[in-house]
Amino acid sequence: MLILTRKIDQSIIIQGNITVMVLGVERDRVKLGIAAPEDITVLREELVDPDAPQQLRPRMAARTAPSAVGNLALKPSPKRR
């Protein structure tokens, strides 16, 4: 498991075509924005059927925090001058 620290409006890029951006932090909740190609399914962990085929289930580490991913839109990038 890779563990990173990100601030609001900072992001990570996965395989060059998936972007995960921190949109906000309130108390114990983190709001994430995920931009991925249409052929990539993004689900909250609690929506994944444990009886689904292995390739459809997320990999679980020994100790993981609850998932906060969902169908969120990314904020537009600030315009540079």
Stockholm file with secondary structure:
# STOCKHOLM 1.0

chainA/1-81         MLILTRKIDQSIIIQGNITVMVLGVERDRVKLGIAAPEDITVLREELVDPDAPQQLRPRMAARTAPSAVGNLALKPSPKRR
#=GR chainA/1-81 SS CCCCCCCTTCEEEETTTEEEEEEEEETTEEEEEEECCTTSCCCCGGGSCTTSCGGGSCCCCSSCCCCCCCSCCCCCCCCCC
#=GC SS_cons        CCCCCCCTTCEEEETTTEEEEEEEEETTEEEEEEECCTTSCCCCGGGSCTTSCGGGSCCCCSSCCCCCCCSCCCCCCCCCC
//
